Amino acid sequence: MNKFPKVILLSQVPLPYEKIGSWTTLYKSYLESDHKIDYIVCPKPQKLYYNIKYSFVNLTIWHKIRRKIFKKKKLEYFQALDKIIVSNEKYIIQIVDNYGMVKPLKNYLISKGIDKKCYIQFFYHGYPPYNYKDSIQNFYQIVDEIVLLTNDSYIDHKKMINVLPNYFSVLANGINTKKFIKVSSLEKINIKKQLDITAKKVFVWCSQDRPKKGLHLILDVWKKVYASQKDIILLIIGCDVREETEGVVFLGKIPNDELPKYYQASDCYLFPTLCKEGFGLSLIEALHCGNYCIASALGGVPEVLQYGKLGKLIENPHFTSEWEEAINDFLAGKFEIPKVPDNLYSSEKWNIGMNKIIEQAKQRLVKN
């Protein structure tokens, strides 16, 4: 038997992932550097990471029939695992945000007689605990470790869930801090010219267009602010035109590689989430590009903004009056742009943290 456990990443999406995704971007940076993943089990991607072994998931009509009629879930993943798993070896198996994978995976490992030789790491990019019916038996008593984005999320887990797994870790999101950087005043002027922005102050909102992201709220607020402040503009990224609104430019979807220049041209980032976000990756992208951030005090956001040290937290985000006051205060110069450490929430720190979490899991598994 190999003394050192192997690490398997189970992914619902092909890796590398061709579309935009926060955790897939993190894993891309990680898997292209000094990583500790031995295998990826996923649908076949268009191209492969050269320094890793794959077992591809093939979802056939037969799998779909068995899933529907016999309630046999995730069989295609376990067939792919069969090509990797050796009975006398030990494995760390990583799952990202796929709650429905946990119990079927455990049943598969038991059927193979190797459940005691495997350590399940679950990476959770949400914030509130899973509180479904039977989630204690189907999730919390099965996984060996849950990796969260913030310590505040861990505190909520302790409050809400009576039985927790043996281990928790916190691994904050990271970004490419060599790409998302603050530029000089002169360079900012040149970027604004390039983007045909003439307004004195530039605000930006960037997200998917879903009600819980709060765009409708910000647009209501903007009409009131713009009525008395004409030399401002709001850039909306990730959303097509809803309605013609004075002082608002809808830019639609912007490729991730082009996002930095829009943040660099901006002065203030608005993050009006109406749900408990796990982290808020765009927040730290905007922060590193020199934006002041005004954000909802929900979920992991207060911890990310260091409880107000790195931005303005809106305690009652459903009240438009608080957003209007904060935006007007920013325009009046009542907030100072914070100094953001170069390595704060960097992808390099994320990579180091991931390796540490894997090494700790290996040590625990070897002792068993």
Secondary structure as the mmCIF struct_conf table of DSSP 4:
data_model
#
loop_
_struct_conf.conf_type_id
_struct_conf.id
_struct_conf.beg_label_comp_id
_struct_conf.beg_label_asym_id
_struct_conf.beg_label_seq_id
_struct_conf.end_label_comp_id
_struct_conf.end_label_asym_id
_struct_conf.end_label_seq_id
BEND BEND1 LYS A 3 PHE A 4
HELX_LH_PP_P HELX_LH_PP_P1 PRO A 5 PRO A 5
STRN STRN1 LYS A 6 LEU A 10
BEND BEND2 GLN A 12 VAL A 13
BEND BEND3 LEU A 15 PRO A 16
BEND BEND4 GLU A 18 LYS A 19
HELX_RH_AL_P HELX_RH_AL_P1 SER A 22 LEU A 31
TURN_TY1_P TURN_TY1_P1 GLU A 32 GLU A 32
BEND BEND5 SER A 33 ASP A 34
STRN STRN2 TYR A 39 PRO A 43
HELX_LH_PP_P HELX_LH_PP_P2 LYS A 44 PRO A 45
BEND BEND6 GLN A 46 LYS A 47
TURN_TY1_P TURN_TY1_P2 TYR A 50 ASN A 51
BEND BEND7 ILE A 52 ILE A 52
STRN STRN3 LYS A 53 VAL A 57
HELX_RH_AL_P HELX_RH_AL_P2 ILE A 61 ILE A 69
BEND BEND8 PHE A 70 PHE A 70
BEND BEND9 LYS A 74 LYS A 74
HELX_RH_AL_P HELX_RH_AL_P3 LEU A 75 ASP A 82
TURN_TY1_P TURN_TY1_P3 LYS A 83 ILE A 84
TURN_TY1_P TURN_TY1_P4 SER A 87 ASN A 88
BEND BEND10 GLU A 89 GLU A 89
STRN STRN4 TYR A 91 VAL A 96
BEND BEND11 ASP A 97 ASP A 97
HELX_RH_AL_P HELX_RH_AL_P4 TYR A 99 SER A 111
TURN_TY1_P TURN_TY1_P5 LYS A 112 GLY A 113
HELX_RH_3T_P HELX_RH_3T_P1 ASP A 115 LYS A 117
STRN STRN5 CYS A 118 PHE A 123
BEND BEND12 GLY A 126 PRO A 128
HELX_LH_PP_P HELX_LH_PP_P3 PRO A 129 TYR A 130
TURN_TY1_P TURN_TY1_P6 LYS A 133 ASP A 134
HELX_RH_AL_P HELX_RH_AL_P5 SER A 135 SER A 135
HELX_RH_PI_P HELX_RH_PI_P1 ILE A 136 TYR A 140
TURN_TY1_P TURN_TY1_P7 GLN A 141 ILE A 142
BEND BEND13 ASP A 144 ASP A 144
STRN STRN6 GLU A 145 LEU A 148
BEND BEND14 LEU A 149 LEU A 149
HELX_RH_AL_P HELX_RH_AL_P6 ASN A 151 MET A 160
BEND BEND15 ASN A 162 VAL A 163
BEND BEND16 ASN A 166 ASN A 166
STRN STRN7 TYR A 167 VAL A 170
STRN STRN8 ILE A 175 ILE A 175
TURN_TY1_P TURN_TY1_P8 THR A 177 LYS A 179
BEND BEND17 PHE A 180 PHE A 180
HELX_RH_AL_P HELX_RH_AL_P7 SER A 185 GLN A 194
TURN_TY1_P TURN_TY1_P9 LEU A 195 ASP A 196
BEND BEND18 LYS A 200 LYS A 200
STRN STRN9 LYS A 201 CYS A 206
BEND BEND19 SER A 207 SER A 207
HELX_RH_3T_P HELX_RH_3T_P2 PRO A 211 LYS A 213
HELX_RH_AL_P HELX_RH_AL_P8 LEU A 215 TYR A 226
TURN_TY1_P TURN_TY1_P10 ALA A 227 SER A 228
BEND BEND20 ASP A 231 ASP A 231
STRN STRN10 ILE A 232 ILE A 237
BEND BEND21 GLY A 238 GLY A 238
BEND BEND22 GLU A 243 GLU A 243
TURN_TY1_P TURN_TY1_P11 GLU A 246 GLY A 247
STRN STRN11 VAL A 248 GLY A 252
HELX_RH_3T_P HELX_RH_3T_P3 ASN A 256 GLU A 258
HELX_RH_AL_P HELX_RH_AL_P9 LEU A 259 GLN A 264
TURN_TY1_P TURN_TY1_P12 ALA A 265 ALA A 265
BEND BEND23 ASP A 267 ASP A 267
STRN STRN12 CYS A 268 PHE A 271
BEND BEND24 CYS A 275 CYS A 275
BEND BEND25 GLY A 278 GLY A 278
HELX_RH_AL_P HELX_RH_AL_P10 LEU A 281 HIS A 288
TURN_TY1_P TURN_TY1_P13 CYS A 289 GLY A 290
STRN STRN13 TYR A 292 SER A 296
TURN_TY1_P TURN_TY1_P14 GLY A 299 GLY A 300
HELX_RH_AL_P HELX_RH_AL_P11 VAL A 301 VAL A 304
TURN_TY1_P TURN_TY1_P15 LEU A 305 LEU A 305
HELX_RH_3T_P HELX_RH_3T_P4 GLN A 306 GLY A 308
TURN_TY1_P TURN_TY1_P16 LYS A 309 LEU A 310
BEND BEND26 GLY A 311 GLY A 311
STRN STRN14 LYS A 312 ILE A 314
BEND BEND27 GLU A 315 ASN A 316
TURN_TY1_P TURN_TY1_P17 PRO A 317 HIS A 318
HELX_RH_AL_P HELX_RH_AL_P12 THR A 320 LEU A 331
TURN_TY1_P TURN_TY1_P18 ALA A 332 GLY A 333
BEND BEND28 PHE A 335 PHE A 335
HELX_LH_PP_P HELX_LH_PP_P4 GLU A 336 LYS A 339
TURN_TY1_P TURN_TY1_P19 ASP A 342 TYR A 345
STRN STRN15 SER A 346 SER A 346
HELX_RH_AL_P HELX_RH_AL_P13 SER A 347 LYS A 367
#
